[in-house]
Each structure stands twice: as structure tokens, then as C-alpha cells.
Amino acid sequence: MPPRRQPPPASGPWGPRPAVLLLAPLLLLTQQGVAAAPVGAEGPEDSPGLQDAEFPSGLLQQAARAALHFFNFRAGSPSALRVLAAVLEGRATVNPKKGCQVDLVFTTDHYNPEVGEEHLGKCSARVFFRNQKPRPAINVTCTRLIEKNKRQEEDYLLYKHMKQLKTPLDVTSIPDSHGHIDPSLRPIWDLAFLGSSYVMWEKTTQFLHYYMAQISSVNQWKTNDDTIDFDYTVLLHEFSTQEIIPCRIHLGWYPGKPLKVKYHCQELQTPEEASGTEEGSAVAPTELNNF
């Protein structure tokens, strides 16, 4: 389906007694990973109106995808991107006035299928959807991460390659009309997916999720500092509306440093839903307190 409008031209950088949640998996998987937000001391039994949810089968997958978008953005490494493999278990609790909280455990695969690694690890997450509002609050922990030295080496090799380009990148249409991504362009795709992870997390609701379908343009900016800066125009496939949404994303990346993302999406949404800016760090931008 064609996008609703053309993307703008590129510009320069910048009740009943509640049930106790199934929390055991969250306590078992705390060795490694990215913790997004501290969970408040107030538990479900302290909050009136909570009840076990009769949730649709797709809710657990929806929560897992949102958690992985957030995880990928916070990790800030194109060499360590993950996608959902399978949901192992989960439970949802509803507060009619506030939203739906999902606790789940799931496995992940490497985003790049050419790497050949099967199940990359296991993650546990708590995801809170605020009554159909975007930007769910997320706390996610993952184990079996890619070895740190290996990830750092791969990220630095990519960074060095991009910095040494004599002519800044100016690329269109990844993948091509046949769905093929040239191996030389795979790092560009992975970097775009890294930045898009932030956008897709911000736009996700309990009923809408997103998939990066295509890069329609890439422009690399020459900078005087150590970061590499790109402007991407990506096409996001929105489920369940099946619409294609063009988003312009400005990405600033340096290995091991927080990811910097600015974006604007062409859609009929309120301003706070259609654009945003964020810099990755160890501190969470969302809270799970007072559910």
C-alpha cells in the first residue's frame, strides 16, 4: 500500500481482589541486559481495580516486540540486534483506569539471519500499555548477550568503515525491488533498524505495532566530531491498519555511546505521537510506578 503522503525533503542534522502476578521469571533472569525502569514498590495487591486479564493471544507477542524495540535502542549496537523467536510464558493484569500490564518471558534470535546463530538468548520483561496510548513503559532484562569484546569489535569495524568513506553515502531503496539487501548495504540497514527501534517503540500501543519495511533514502553527513550522522527515510508497516508510514530519522551513533535519535513521521497524529527525540542511556525515560 503506498504511503499517505510523500516524506519531506532531507534536512541537516538535528474491584475484585487482585491476583498476584507471575514474577518468578523476572527474578531468575537478572544477570545481564538492559533494565529500562525501576518497578515501583506498590504491587498489584496494593492497587484497587486490578484483575487478571482475559487477553487475546497476540498480546504477549505485542508486549515482547515492544520490549525488544526498547532493548535494541538502549543497547545501541548494530551488531547485537535481536528479534522475537518465541514467547515462553506470560500473564496480563488490567487496571481499567490505567491500562494493561504484561509480564512475560521470551526467547530471541539474531536480527541478521546471515550470522547463523540460533536462539540468541532469553529475556524477561514487564510492559505497561497505557489504555491505547503509545510509548509503553518497559522494564526488560536479557541473558546470553553477544560476547562484549566481539560486539565492540564488530561495531568498531563498522564505525571505522563508515568514517573512512571518501564520499558520503547517498543510497535509495533498501532492499531493492526484489527484496534483496546487498551485503555491502547490510550495515546501513542495521543502523537504520537501530534508529527505527526507538521510533517503533514510541509508536507502539496495545493494538498497534510496526515493522521496518524499507529504506527509501539514506544521506550521510560529514561531521567534525567523532559521531557518524545519517538521515534516513524509512517506511514503517503499521499493523493492524496495514498502512505504510514514511518517517524521517536522524541518527547519531558512536560505538559504546548513547544513541541519538530524532524523527518525524508523516501521519495524521498529534504532534507528540508523530515526532520525537531521544538519547539512549542507562536511565529509563519511562516509569512503571503506581500501576
C-alpha positions as protocol buffer text, in pm:
chain_id: "A"
residue {
  index: 1
  type: MET
  ca { x: 0 y: 0 z: 0 }
}
residue {
  index: 2
  type: PRO
  ca { x: 152 y: 341 z: -89 }
}
residue {
  index: 3
  type: PRO
  ca { x: 227 y: 591 z: 189 }
}
residue {
  index: 4
  type: ARG
  ca { x: -30 y: 850 z: 274 }
}
residue {
  index: 5
  type: ARG
  ca { x: 199 y: 1134 z: 173 }
}
residue {
  index: 6
  type: GLN
  ca { x: 546 y: 1185 z: 44 }
}
residue {
  index: 7
  type: PRO
  ca { x: 816 y: 1233 z: 310 }
}
residue {
  index: 8
  type: PRO
  ca { x: 959 y: 1585 z: 341 }
}
residue {
  index: 9
  type: PRO
  ca { x: 1295 y: 1664 z: 179 }
}
residue {
  index: 10
  type: ALA
  ca { x: 1607 y: 1582 z: 374 }
}
residue {
  index: 11
  type: SER
  ca { x: 1743 y: 1850 z: 606 }
}
residue {
  index: 12
  type: GLY
  ca { x: 2050 y: 1890 z: 819 }
}
residue {
  index: 13
  type: PRO
  ca { x: 2120 y: 1714 z: 1149 }
}
residue {
  index: 14
  type: TRP
  ca { x: 1937 y: 1785 z: 1429 }
}
residue {
  index: 15
  type: GLY
  ca { x: -1291 y: -404 z: 4201 }
}
residue {
  index: 16
  type: PRO
  ca { x: -1221 y: -779 z: 4280 }
}
residue {
  index: 17
  type: ARG
  ca { x: -926 y: -881 z: 4489 }
}
residue {
  index: 18
  type: PRO
  ca { x: -637 y: -884 z: 4250 }
}
residue {
  index: 19
  type: ALA
  ca { x: -431 y: -1189 z: 4170 }
}
residue {
  index: 20
  type: VAL
  ca { x: -58 y: -1195 z: 4230 }
}
residue {
  index: 21
  type: LEU
  ca { x: 145 y: -1158 z: 3913 }
}
residue {
  index: 22
  type: LEU
  ca { x: 371 y: -1434 z: 3796 }
}
residue {
  index: 23
  type: LEU
  ca { x: 703 y: -1271 z: 3877 }
}
residue {
  index: 24
  type: ALA
  ca { x: 935 y: -1568 z: 3926 }
}
residue {
  index: 25
  type: PRO
  ca { x: 1084 y: -1545 z: 3575 }
}
residue {
  index: 26
  type: LEU
  ca { x: 1168 y: -1182 z: 3636 }
}
residue {
  index: 27
  type: LEU
  ca { x: 1370 y: -1275 z: 3941 }
}
residue {
  index: 28
  type: LEU
  ca { x: 1561 y: -1551 z: 3767 }
}
residue {
  index: 29
  type: LEU
  ca { x: 1693 y: -1351 z: 3474 }
}
residue {
  index: 30
  type: THR
  ca { x: 1887 y: -1064 z: 3625 }
}
residue {
  index: 31
  type: GLN
  ca { x: 2243 y: -1146 z: 3526 }
}
residue {
  index: 32
  type: GLN
  ca { x: 2282 y: -927 z: 3219 }
}
residue {
  index: 33
  type: GLY
  ca { x: 2093 y: -691 z: 2994 }
}
residue {
  index: 34
  type: VAL
  ca { x: 1933 y: -352 z: 2985 }
}
residue {
  index: 35
  type: ALA
  ca { x: 1696 y: -255 z: 3268 }
}
residue {
  index: 36
  type: ALA
  ca { x: 1465 y: 16 z: 3144 }
}
residue {
  index: 37
  type: ALA
  ca { x: 1285 y: 136 z: 3454 }
}
residue {
  index: 38
  type: PRO
  ca { x: 1265 y: 52 z: 3823 }
}
residue {
  index: 39
  type: VAL
  ca { x: 938 y: -113 z: 3918 }
}
residue {
  index: 40
  type: GLY
  ca { x: 758 y: 71 z: 4196 }
}
residue {
  index: 41
  type: ALA
  ca { x: 727 y: -70 z: 4545 }
}
residue {
  index: 42
  type: GLU
  ca { x: 350 y: -69 z: 4511 }
}
residue {
  index: 43
  type: GLY
  ca { x: 241 y: -413 z: 4393 }
}
residue {
  index: 44
  type: PRO
  ca { x: -79 y: -531 z: 4231 }
}
residue {
  index: 45
  type: GLU
  ca { x: -239 y: -615 z: 4567 }
}
residue {
  index: 46
  type: ASP
  ca { x: -190 y: -255 z: 4677 }
}
residue {
  index: 47
  type: SER
  ca { x: -377 y: -113 z: 4378 }
}
residue {
  index: 48
  type: PRO
  ca { x: -759 y: -135 z: 4371 }
}
residue {
  index: 49
  type: GLY
  ca { x: -925 y: -232 z: 4047 }
}
residue {
  index: 50
  type: LEU
  ca { x: -662 y: -478 z: 3925 }
}
residue {
  index: 51
  type: GLN
  ca { x: -774 y: -810 z: 3785 }
}
residue {
  index: 52
  type: ASP
  ca { x: -634 y: -1091 z: 3574 }
}
residue {
  index: 53
  type: ALA
  ca { x: -688 y: -1019 z: 3209 }
}
residue {
  index: 54
  type: GLU
  ca { x: -872 y: -1226 z: 2953 }
}
residue {
  index: 55
  type: PHE
  ca { x: -620 y: -1121 z: 2692 }
}
residue {
  index: 56
  type: PRO
  ca { x: -603 y: -1206 z: 2322 }
}
residue {
  index: 57
  type: SER
  ca { x: -330 y: -1446 z: 2213 }
}
residue {
  index: 58
  type: GLY
  ca { x: -144 y: -1171 z: 2030 }
}
residue {
  index: 59
  type: LEU
  ca { x: -97 y: -953 z: 2338 }
}
residue {
  index: 60
  type: LEU
  ca { x: 209 y: -1143 z: 2463 }
}
residue {
  index: 61
  type: GLN
  ca { x: 378 y: -1115 z: 2123 }
}
residue {
  index: 62
  type: GLN
  ca { x: 287 y: -747 z: 2112 }
}
residue {
  index: 63
  type: ALA
  ca { x: 449 y: -688 z: 2450 }
}
residue {
  index: 64
  type: ALA
  ca { x: 759 y: -889 z: 2353 }
}
residue {
  index: 65
  type: ARG
  ca { x: 808 y: -690 z: 2032 }
}
residue {
  index: 66
  type: ALA
  ca { x: 775 y: -361 z: 2220 }
}
residue {
  index: 67
  type: ALA
  ca { x: 1028 y: -478 z: 2480 }
}
residue {
  index: 68
  type: LEU
  ca { x: 1276 y: -574 z: 2208 }
}
residue {
  index: 69
  type: HIS
  ca { x: 1240 y: -241 z: 2029 }
}
residue {
  index: 70
  type: PHE
  ca { x: 1327 y: -71 z: 2355 }
}
residue {
  index: 71
  type: PHE
  ca { x: 1609 y: -316 z: 2430 }
}
residue {
  index: 72
  type: ASN
  ca { x: 1768 y: -269 z: 2087 }
}
residue {
  index: 73
  type: PHE
  ca { x: 1755 y: 108 z: 2115 }
}
residue {
  index: 74
  type: ARG
  ca { x: 1907 y: 114 z: 2461 }
}
residue {
  index: 75
  type: ALA
  ca { x: 2180 y: -134 z: 2368 }
}
residue {
  index: 76
  type: GLY
  ca { x: 2278 y: 95 z: 2081 }
}
residue {
  index: 77
  type: SER
  ca { x: 2471 y: -175 z: 1895 }
}
residue {
  index: 78
  type: PRO
  ca { x: 2400 y: -274 z: 1533 }
}
residue {
  index: 79
  type: SER
  ca { x: 2596 y: -595 z: 1599 }
}
residue {
  index: 80
  type: ALA
  ca { x: 2366 y: -706 z: 1883 }
}
residue {
  index: 81
  type: LEU
  ca { x: 2020 y: -651 z: 1737 }
}
residue {
  index: 82
  type: ARG
  ca { x: 1758 y: -904 z: 1847 }
}
residue {
  index: 83
  type: VAL
  ca { x: 1419 y: -1013 z: 1718 }
}
residue {
  index: 84
  type: LEU
  ca { x: 1149 y: -1223 z: 1880 }
}
residue {
  index: 85
  type: ALA
  ca { x: 1183 y: -1601 z: 1849 }
}
residue {
  index: 86
  type: ALA
  ca { x: 906 y: -1732 z: 2078 }
}
residue {
  index: 87
  type: VAL
  ca { x: 708 y: -1634 z: 2386 }
}
residue {
  index: 88
  type: LEU
  ca { x: 758 y: -1896 z: 2658 }
}
residue {
  index: 89
  type: GLU
  ca { x: 511 y: -1773 z: 2918 }
}
residue {
  index: 90
  type: GLY
  ca { x: 326 y: -1463 z: 3025 }
}
residue {
  index: 91
  type: ARG
  ca { x: 48 y: -1308 z: 3224 }
}
residue {
  index: 92
  type: ALA
  ca { x: -150 y: -986 z: 3193 }
}
residue {
  index: 93
  type: THR
  ca { x: -315 y: -776 z: 3463 }
}
residue {
  index: 94
  type: VAL
  ca { x: -561 y: -496 z: 3392 }
}
residue {
  index: 95
  type: ASN
  ca { x: -634 y: -173 z: 3573 }
}
residue {
  index: 96
  type: PRO
  ca { x: -938 y: -35 z: 3385 }
}
residue {
  index: 97
  type: LYS
  ca { x: -843 y: 322 z: 3472 }
}
residue {
  index: 98
  type: LYS
  ca { x: -475 y: 299 z: 3382 }
}
residue {
  index: 99
  type: GLY
  ca { x: -403 y: 19 z: 3139 }
}
residue {
  index: 100
  type: CYS
  ca { x: -272 y: -331 z: 3091 }
}
residue {
  index: 101
  type: GLN
  ca { x: 46 y: -470 z: 3250 }
}
residue {
  index: 102
  type: VAL
  ca { x: 209 y: -774 z: 3090 }
}
residue {
  index: 103
  type: ASP
  ca { x: 481 y: -990 z: 3249 }
}
residue {
  index: 104
  type: LEU
  ca { x: 641 y: -1239 z: 3014 }
}
residue {
  index: 105
  type: VAL
  ca { x: 944 y: -1448 z: 2925 }
}
residue {
  index: 106
  type: PHE
  ca { x: 1055 y: -1498 z: 2566 }
}
residue {
  index: 107
  type: THR
  ca { x: 1349 y: -1611 z: 2353 }
}
residue {
  index: 108
  type: THR
  ca { x: 1525 y: -1408 z: 2085 }
}
residue {
  index: 109
  type: ASP
  ca { x: 1716 y: -1460 z: 1762 }
}
residue {
  index: 110
  type: HIS
  ca { x: 1988 y: -1253 z: 1599 }
}
residue {
  index: 111
  type: TYR
  ca { x: 1836 y: -991 z: 1371 }
}
residue {
  index: 112
  type: ASN
  ca { x: 2075 y: -1069 z: 1087 }
}
residue {
  index: 113
  type: PRO
  ca { x: 1991 y: -1422 z: 962 }
}
residue {
  index: 114
  type: GLU
  ca { x: 2329 y: -1449 z: 791 }
}
residue {
  index: 115
  type: VAL
  ca { x: 2501 y: -1466 z: 1129 }
}
residue {
  index: 116
  type: GLY
  ca { x: 2372 y: -1821 z: 1164 }
}
residue {
  index: 117
  type: GLU
  ca { x: 2326 y: -1813 z: 1541 }
}
residue {
  index: 118
  type: GLU
  ca { x: 2010 y: -1975 z: 1667 }
}
residue {
  index: 119
  type: HIS
  ca { x: 1830 y: -1858 z: 1979 }
}
residue {
  index: 120
  type: LEU
  ca { x: 2049 y: -1573 z: 2095 }
}
residue {
  index: 121
  type: GLY
  ca { x: 1913 y: -1572 z: 2448 }
}
residue {
  index: 122
  type: LYS
  ca { x: 1620 y: -1534 z: 2682 }
}
residue {
  index: 123
  type: CYS
  ca { x: 1454 y: -1218 z: 2807 }
}
residue {
  index: 124
  type: SER
  ca { x: 1203 y: -1133 z: 3079 }
}
residue {
  index: 125
  type: ALA
  ca { x: 1003 y: -814 z: 3060 }
}
residue {
  index: 126
  type: ARG
  ca { x: 729 y: -612 z: 3221 }
}
residue {
  index: 127
  type: VAL
  ca { x: 539 y: -398 z: 2972 }
}
residue {
  index: 128
  type: PHE
  ca { x: 268 y: -149 z: 3065 }
}
residue {
  index: 129
  type: PHE
  ca { x: 30 y: -32 z: 2793 }
}
residue {
  index: 130
  type: ARG
  ca { x: -147 y: 290 z: 2894 }
}
residue {
  index: 131
  type: ASN
  ca { x: -503 y: 241 z: 2761 }
}
residue {
  index: 132
  type: GLN
  ca { x: -424 y: 260 z: 2389 }
}
residue {
  index: 133
  type: LYS
  ca { x: -168 y: 538 z: 2429 }
}
residue {
  index: 134
  type: PRO
  ca { x: 171 y: 496 z: 2258 }
}
residue {
  index: 135
  type: ARG
  ca { x: 514 y: 460 z: 2420 }
}
residue {
  index: 136
  type: PRO
  ca { x: 459 y: 170 z: 2663 }
}
residue {
  index: 137
  type: ALA
  ca { x: 661 y: 169 z: 2985 }
}
residue {
  index: 138
  type: ILE
  ca { x: 911 y: -116 z: 2973 }
}
residue {
  index: 139
  type: ASN
  ca { x: 1148 y: -299 z: 3205 }
}
residue {
  index: 140
  type: VAL
  ca { x: 1343 y: -570 z: 3021 }
}
residue {
  index: 141
  type: THR
  ca { x: 1633 y: -797 z: 3115 }
}
residue {
  index: 142
  type: CYS
  ca { x: 1810 y: -1035 z: 2878 }
}
residue {
  index: 143
  type: THR
  ca { x: 2069 y: -1310 z: 2922 }
}
residue {
  index: 144
  type: ARG
  ca { x: 2316 y: -1473 z: 2685 }
}
residue {
  index: 145
  type: LEU
  ca { x: 2416 y: -1149 z: 2523 }
}
residue {
  index: 146
  type: ILE
  ca { x: 2673 y: -1148 z: 2247 }
}
residue {
  index: 147
  type: GLU
  ca { x: 3021 y: -1151 z: 2398 }
}
residue {
  index: 148
  type: LYS
  ca { x: 3110 y: -794 z: 2480 }
}
residue {
  index: 149
  type: ASN
  ca { x: 3451 y: -795 z: 2313 }
}
residue {
  index: 150
  type: LYS
  ca { x: 3307 y: -945 z: 1994 }
}
residue {
  index: 151
  type: ARG
  ca { x: 3027 y: -690 z: 1982 }
}
residue {
  index: 152
  type: GLN
  ca { x: 3263 y: -400 z: 2042 }
}
residue {
  index: 153
  type: GLU
  ca { x: 3500 y: -520 z: 1772 }
}
residue {
  index: 154
  type: GLU
  ca { x: 3222 y: -559 z: 1514 }
}
residue {
  index: 155
  type: ASP
  ca { x: 3074 y: -220 z: 1599 }
}
residue {
  index: 156
  type: TYR
  ca { x: 3413 y: -50 z: 1573 }
}
residue {
  index: 157
  type: LEU
  ca { x: 3490 y: -210 z: 1235 }
}
residue {
  index: 158
  type: LEU
  ca { x: 3158 y: -80 z: 1106 }
}
residue {
  index: 159
  type: TYR
  ca { x: 3224 y: 263 z: 1251 }
}
residue {
  index: 160
  type: LYS
  ca { x: 3574 y: 277 z: 1102 }
}
residue {
  index: 161
  type: HIS
  ca { x: 3443 y: 176 z: 760 }
}
residue {
  index: 162
  type: MET
  ca { x: 3175 y: 446 z: 763 }
}
residue {
  index: 163
  type: LYS
  ca { x: 3416 y: 715 z: 882 }
}
residue {
  index: 164
  type: GLN
  ca { x: 3670 y: 636 z: 610 }
}
residue {
  index: 165
  type: LEU
  ca { x: 3426 y: 669 z: 322 }
}
residue {
  index: 166
  type: LYS
  ca { x: 3562 y: 936 z: 88 }
}
residue {
  index: 167
  type: THR
  ca { x: 3218 y: 1014 z: -47 }
}
residue {
  index: 168
  type: PRO
  ca { x: 2926 y: 1036 z: 197 }
}
residue {
  index: 169
  type: LEU
  ca { x: 2659 y: 776 z: 139 }
}
residue {
  index: 170
  type: ASP
  ca { x: 2361 y: 863 z: -76 }
}
residue {
  index: 171
  type: VAL
  ca { x: 2154 y: 546 z: -116 }
}
residue {
  index: 172
  type: THR
  ca { x: 1796 y: 474 z: -219 }
}
residue {
  index: 173
  type: SER
  ca { x: 1569 y: 170 z: -189 }
}
residue {
  index: 174
  type: ILE
  ca { x: 1698 y: -89 z: 55 }
}
residue {
  index: 175
  type: PRO
  ca { x: 1600 y: -365 z: -4 }
}
residue {
  index: 176
  type: ASP
  ca { x: 1571 y: -349 z: -383 }
}
residue {
  index: 177
  type: SER
  ca { x: 1257 y: -426 z: -582 }
}
residue {
  index: 178
  type: HIS
  ca { x: 1329 y: -799 z: -545 }
}
residue {
  index: 179
  type: GLY
  ca { x: 1356 y: -780 z: -166 }
}
residue {
  index: 180
  type: HIS
  ca { x: 1735 y: -826 z: -175 }
}
residue {
  index: 181
  type: ILE
  ca { x: 1977 y: -640 z: 52 }
}
residue {
  index: 182
  type: ASP
  ca { x: 2325 y: -619 z: -95 }
}
residue {
  index: 183
  type: PRO
  ca { x: 2581 y: -738 z: 164 }
}
residue {
  index: 184
  type: SER
  ca { x: 2765 y: -406 z: 135 }
}
residue {
  index: 185
  type: LEU
  ca { x: 2446 y: -227 z: 241 }
}
residue {
  index: 186
  type: ARG
  ca { x: 2359 y: -458 z: 530 }
}
residue {
  index: 187
  type: PRO
  ca { x: 2536 y: -235 z: 789 }
}
residue {
  index: 188
  type: ILE
  ca { x: 2331 y: 63 z: 667 }
}
residue {
  index: 189
  type: TRP
  ca { x: 2012 y: -138 z: 706 }
}
residue {
  index: 190
  type: ASP
  ca { x: 2112 y: -248 z: 1057 }
}
residue {
  index: 191
  type: LEU
  ca { x: 2190 y: 110 z: 1163 }
}
residue {
  index: 192
  type: ALA
  ca { x: 1855 y: 223 z: 1026 }
}
residue {
  index: 193
  type: PHE
  ca { x: 1680 y: -57 z: 1214 }
}
residue {
  index: 194
  type: LEU
  ca { x: 1863 y: 53 z: 1529 }
}
residue {
  index: 195
  type: GLY
  ca { x: 1726 y: 406 z: 1499 }
}
residue {
  index: 196
  type: SER
  ca { x: 1385 y: 281 z: 1390 }
}
residue {
  index: 197
  type: SER
  ca { x: 1366 y: 69 z: 1705 }
}
residue {
  index: 198
  type: TYR
  ca { x: 1322 y: 387 z: 1906 }
}
residue {
  index: 199
  type: VAL
  ca { x: 1051 y: 512 z: 1671 }
}
residue {
  index: 200
  type: MET
  ca { x: 866 y: 179 z: 1669 }
}
residue {
  index: 201
  type: TRP
  ca { x: 876 y: 160 z: 2050 }
}
residue {
  index: 202
  type: GLU
  ca { x: 744 y: 515 z: 2082 }
}
residue {
  index: 203
  type: LYS
  ca { x: 456 y: 447 z: 1842 }
}
residue {
  index: 204
  type: THR
  ca { x: 356 y: 102 z: 1972 }
}
residue {
  index: 205
  type: THR
  ca { x: 25 y: 68 z: 2156 }
}
residue {
  index: 206
  type: GLN
  ca { x: -162 y: -232 z: 2291 }
}
residue {
  index: 207
  type: PHE
  ca { x: -319 y: -278 z: 1946 }
}
residue {
  index: 208
  type: LEU
  ca { x: -66 y: -131 z: 1700 }
}
residue {
  index: 209
  type: HIS
  ca { x: 283 y: -250 z: 1618 }
}
residue {
  index: 210
  type: TYR
  ca { x: 532 y: -168 z: 1345 }
}
residue {
  index: 211
  type: TYR
  ca { x: 783 y: -330 z: 1113 }
}
residue {
  index: 212
  type: MET
  ca { x: 1054 y: -153 z: 914 }
}
residue {
  index: 213
  type: ALA
  ca { x: 967 y: -244 z: 556 }
}
residue {
  index: 214
  type: GLN
  ca { x: 1210 y: -36 z: 351 }
}
residue {
  index: 215
  type: ILE
  ca { x: 1465 y: 243 z: 347 }
}
residue {
  index: 216
  type: SER
  ca { x: 1370 y: 484 z: 70 }
}
residue {
  index: 217
  type: SER
  ca { x: 1673 y: 713 z: 112 }
}
residue {
  index: 218
  type: VAL
  ca { x: 1994 y: 746 z: 312 }
}
residue {
  index: 219
  type: ASN
  ca { x: 2216 y: 1052 z: 344 }
}
residue {
  index: 220
  type: GLN
  ca { x: 2535 y: 1056 z: 548 }
}
residue {
  index: 221
  type: TRP
  ca { x: 2652 y: 1384 z: 699 }
}
residue {
  index: 222
  type: LYS
  ca { x: 3013 y: 1480 z: 740 }
}
residue {
  index: 223
  type: THR
  ca { x: 3071 y: 1594 z: 1099 }
}
residue {
  index: 224
  type: ASN
  ca { x: 3359 y: 1749 z: 1289 }
}
residue {
  index: 225
  type: ASP
  ca { x: 3315 y: 1525 z: 1592 }
}
residue {
  index: 226
  type: ASP
  ca { x: 3358 y: 1150 z: 1631 }
}
residue {
  index: 227
  type: THR
  ca { x: 2998 y: 1050 z: 1567 }
}
residue {
  index: 228
  type: ILE
  ca { x: 2861 y: 936 z: 1234 }
}
residue {
  index: 229
  type: ASP
  ca { x: 2535 y: 1103 z: 1138 }
}
residue {
  index: 230
  type: PHE
  ca { x: 2271 y: 979 z: 896 }
}
residue {
  index: 231
  type: ASP
  ca { x: 1936 y: 1096 z: 770 }
}
residue {
  index: 232
  type: TYR
  ca { x: 1712 y: 804 z: 679 }
}
residue {
  index: 233
  type: THR
  ca { x: 1368 y: 795 z: 529 }
}
residue {
  index: 234
  type: VAL
  ca { x: 1215 y: 463 z: 629 }
}
residue {
  index: 235
  type: LEU
  ca { x: 878 y: 311 z: 550 }
}
residue {
  index: 236
  type: LEU
  ca { x: 713 y: 156 z: 854 }
}
residue {
  index: 237
  type: HIS
  ca { x: 440 y: -104 z: 806 }
}
residue {
  index: 238
  type: GLU
  ca { x: 171 y: -41 z: 1065 }
}
residue {
  index: 239
  type: PHE
  ca { x: -23 y: -344 z: 1194 }
}
residue {
  index: 240
  type: SER
  ca { x: -320 y: -383 z: 1210 }
}
residue {
  index: 241
  type: THR
  ca { x: -416 y: -88 z: 987 }
}
residue {
  index: 242
  type: GLN
  ca { x: -179 y: -216 z: 713 }
}
residue {
  index: 243
  type: GLU
  ca { x: -77 y: 141 z: 635 }
}
residue {
  index: 244
  type: ILE
  ca { x: 273 y: 237 z: 523 }
}
residue {
  index: 245
  type: ILE
  ca { x: 408 y: 536 z: 715 }
}
residue {
  index: 246
  type: PRO
  ca { x: 713 y: 733 z: 595 }
}
residue {
  index: 247
  type: CYS
  ca { x: 938 y: 852 z: 878 }
}
residue {
  index: 248
  type: ARG
  ca { x: 1246 y: 1071 z: 854 }
}
residue {
  index: 249
  type: ILE
  ca { x: 1501 y: 968 z: 1114 }
}
residue {
  index: 250
  type: HIS
  ca { x: 1822 y: 1147 z: 1206 }
}
residue {
  index: 251
  type: LEU
  ca { x: 2066 y: 912 z: 1376 }
}
residue {
  index: 252
  type: GLY
  ca { x: 2389 y: 997 z: 1556 }
}
residue {
  index: 253
  type: TRP
  ca { x: 2599 y: 694 z: 1651 }
}
residue {
  index: 254
  type: TYR
  ca { x: 2937 y: 620 z: 1806 }
}
residue {
  index: 255
  type: PRO
  ca { x: 3027 y: 270 z: 1935 }
}
residue {
  index: 256
  type: GLY
  ca { x: 2967 y: 237 z: 2308 }
}
residue {
  index: 257
  type: LYS
  ca { x: 2799 y: 577 z: 2338 }
}
residue {
  index: 258
  type: PRO
  ca { x: 2427 y: 652 z: 2382 }
}
residue {
  index: 259
  type: LEU
  ca { x: 2235 y: 654 z: 2057 }
}
residue {
  index: 260
  type: LYS
  ca { x: 2089 y: 988 z: 1947 }
}
residue {
  index: 261
  type: VAL
  ca { x: 1763 y: 980 z: 1751 }
}
residue {
  index: 262
  type: LYS
  ca { x: 1533 y: 1248 z: 1612 }
}
residue {
  index: 263
  type: TYR
  ca { x: 1238 y: 1165 z: 1389 }
}
residue {
  index: 264
  type: HIS
  ca { x: 926 y: 1290 z: 1221 }
}
residue {
  index: 265
  type: CYS
  ca { x: 658 y: 1065 z: 1072 }
}
residue {
  index: 266
  type: GLN
  ca { x: 406 y: 1174 z: 810 }
}
residue {
  index: 267
  type: GLU
  ca { x: 70 y: 1082 z: 957 }
}
residue {
  index: 268
  type: LEU
  ca { x: -247 y: 1235 z: 1098 }
}
residue {
  index: 269
  type: GLN
  ca { x: -149 y: 1213 z: 1463 }
}
residue {
  index: 270
  type: THR
  ca { x: -100 y: 1456 z: 1746 }
}
residue {
  index: 271
  type: PRO
  ca { x: 245 y: 1621 z: 1743 }
}
residue {
  index: 272
  type: GLU
  ca { x: 378 y: 1422 z: 2036 }
}
residue {
  index: 273
  type: GLU
  ca { x: 287 y: 1098 z: 1863 }
}
residue {
  index: 274
  type: ALA
  ca { x: 425 y: 1198 z: 1525 }
}
residue {
  index: 275
  type: SER
  ca { x: 773 y: 1315 z: 1619 }
}
residue {
  index: 276
  type: GLY
  ca { x: 1028 y: 1284 z: 1893 }
}
residue {
  index: 277
  type: THR
  ca { x: 1386 y: 1293 z: 2005 }
}
residue {
  index: 278
  type: GLU
  ca { x: 1581 y: 1075 z: 2245 }
}
residue {
  index: 279
  type: GLU
  ca { x: 1932 y: 994 z: 2358 }
}
residue {
  index: 280
  type: GLY
  ca { x: 1992 y: 643 z: 2488 }
}
residue {
  index: 281
  type: SER
  ca { x: 2134 y: 596 z: 2836 }
}
residue {
  index: 282
  type: ALA
  ca { x: 2119 y: 363 z: 3134 }
}
residue {
  index: 283
  type: VAL
  ca { x: 1839 y: 572 z: 3283 }
}
residue {
  index: 284
  type: ALA
  ca { x: 1486 y: 490 z: 3174 }
}
residue {
  index: 285
  type: PRO
  ca { x: 1264 y: 750 z: 3008 }
}
residue {
  index: 286
  type: THR
  ca { x: 951 y: 573 z: 3129 }
}
residue {
  index: 287
  type: GLU
  ca { x: 825 y: 465 z: 3467 }
}
residue {
  index: 288
  type: LEU
  ca { x: 631 y: 162 z: 3583 }
}
residue {
  index: 289
  type: ASN
  ca { x: 549 y: 301 z: 3925 }
}
residue {
  index: 290
  type: ASN
  ca { x: 199 y: 332 z: 4071 }
}
residue {
  index: 291
  type: PHE
  ca { x: 28 y: 77 z: 3849 }
}
